[in-house]
Amino acid sequence: MYFINRVEAGKQLTEKLLKYKHEKCTLVALSDGATVIAAQSATVLNSPIVMLLSEGIHAPGESVAVANINQAGNYGFNSAYSAGQLDEFNMEYHQVFEQSKLEKLSKMHRLLGKLGVIKPDLLRGRTVILIADGLGDATSIDSAMLYLKSIKVKKLIIATPFASVDVVDRMHLLADEIACLNVVQNFMGVNHYYEDNLIPSHETVVKTIQTMVKSWK
């Protein structure tokens, strides 16, 4: 399944989320592209959007992130790697990982500014819908789970236009329910599945979400 752009994908995904229309929901976008997806559902569900940024931590020579850190500083390893592999990486590249964590966290804080774009009060006791614009691995949703661990939510939904087979299996373990339009056998990267990959600048996305968050206080 291919999409013209993220707006079209968001509209199709919204159809899968209509049953939550009468619940108190908060949409948590996991990237700038995911915010475009979430925006299509926000008005229909009458729900606020917040953003939870995360960054992958890579070992030298590895294309797939070994770990992930989010804007709150929550750090976790990629569940796609075995415990033995992670132990080896951590022993060999511990200092590299520590330096990368500091750099990634600093980068996210610079991007977000003082206000940030996620508020626990907009999550607590509500149905939380994590939204991605495509998932080839589980690092971003694992990172989101670390953040949500200390927040009592009513229900957790993970929604994405497409995801790899392994990620769908992981989603079923983590969420109360999932909404996925397409399961991809050989994942080719998120942008591959959109004809038009135009996304607003990160600064525009952050300002838009901050304005929305303020209006929901």
N, C-alpha and C positions, 0 to 999 in steps of 0.2 A: 504494500500500500504506500503510495506516494502522495504528497500534499502540495498544493500550489504554494502555500506559505503557512506560517504559524497561526495566522488568523483563521484560515480555513480549518486547520487541525483543531484549534481551540473550539470552534463552533461545533465540530463533530464530537469532540470529547464532552462538551457541555451536555449533549443529548444523553450521555451515559451518567451524568451527575444530577439530572433533574429530580430524582427521587429524594435528594437532600435539600430541595428548595425550601421546605418548611422547617428545616432544622437550623439552629444557630451554628453557622459554619465560618471558618476562617481558611482562606486559601494561602498556602505557603509556597511561593515560587522558589525553585532551587537554582535559578540562573536568570540572566536577562531575557533569554529566549523563552524561558518558562513563564515569565511575567506577561509576555504577549499572549501566550496560551491562556493563562489565568484570567486575563482581562476580559476574555470572551465569556467566561462563566460568572464573573463577579456581579454584573448587573442582573443576570437571570436569577442567580441564587441569592441576590441581595446580601452579598458577603464582602468583607474587607479582604484586601490582598496585603500580605507582608512578604518579605524576602529573607531567606536564610542563605547567605553566601558560604561557599566552602571552596577549598583549594586542595588539589592532589599533591601528595608528597611522593616523589619518585626516587628510586634507587638508580645509580648510574647504569645506563644501558638498558633500563626497563621502560618500555613504552606505556605499560599499565601502572597506574599509581599503586604504590605499596600501602599507603595510608592516606588519611584525609583529615584536614583540620577546618573547623568552621569558625565563623566570626566571633563566637563566644569563647573560642579557645578549646572546645571539645575536640579531642584527638582520638582517632581509632584506626585500626588496620583494616585493609581490604579483605573481606571475607572470601574472596576468590582464591587467595593464597592459602596454602596449608600452614599449620602451626610451625612445622619444621622450617619451611621457607622463610616465614616471618622472623623466626629466631635467628636464622642465618643472616638475613638482611640487617636486623637490628644490631647484631654483634659486629658486623663488618662496617656498617654505615651509620652507627649511632650518632656521631658528631655531625655528619652530613644531614641527617634527619632533624636534629635539634636546630641547626642553623636555618634549614629550610622552613621549619615551623615558625621561627621568629620572623623571617622574611615574608612568608605568606600572610601571617597574622597582621603584620604592619601594613602590608599592601591592602588587605581588606578594610582595615580601619581607616586608611587614607581615602579609599573609595566611598566608604559609608558616611564619613564625617561624624560629628558628635551625636547626632540623633539615632543613627542606625536605622534599620528598616524591619525590625521584628520586635514585637512587644509581647511578653509572656501573658499579660492580662487579656490580649486578644486571642489567646489560645486556651487558657485555662477553662475547663468545663465545657468546651465547645467541640463540635465535630471538626477535626482538622483534616484538610485535604492537601497532601503534598503533591505539587504539580511540577512535572519535568517536561521538557520539549523533546525528550527521547532519552533512553537509558541503555547504554552499552555495557555498563558495569554498575555495581551497587554502591560505589563509594559515596555518592551524594546522599542517597537515602539512608545509608548506614550513619553518615554524619548527622543527618537530621534526627535520627533516632537517639543519638547521643544527647543532642540538645533537648529533645522532648522528654528524656528520661526523668527529669526532675519536675515536669509539669503534668498535672493530672488532666488529661483530655477525656472527653466523653467517648469519642470514637476516632479511629485513624484510618483514613482512606489514602491510597496512593494512586495517582492518575497520570497517565502519559499516553501520547498518541502511539508510541511503539517502544518495544523493549526487547532485548535479547532473551533467549530461552532461559538462561541461567538467572537473569535478573527477575524474570517473572516468577520463577521458583522462590527467589529470595523475598519478593514482594508478598507472596502468599504467607510466608512465615512471619513477616513483620507487621502486616496491616490487618485490620478487621475486614476490609474489603478492598478490592482493586478495580480500577477502570483502565483497560488497555485496549486500544483499537486494533493493534497488530503485533503479533509475536514474530520476531525476526530470527531466522536461523543463522545467517551469516551477517552479523552487524557490520555496517560499512561506515559508521560515524554519523552523528546526528544530522549534520548538514546535507548528507547524501540524500535524505528522504524528503527534502524540500526543494522545489524548483526555484523559489525566491527565498534567499536567506537574509533579507534586509531586516535588521533589528535596530531599534532606537539606541542611541549611545547610552552607556551605563549611567552617565550623569543624569540624562533625561529620565531614565527608568527610576533611579533612586529618588529624584525630586518628585516624580509622580506618586510613588508609593508613600513617601513621607507626607505629602499633602493628603493622601487618602487616609493614612493612619491618624493624622490630626483630626480629620473630620469625623472619625469614629470614636473619639475619646468621649 
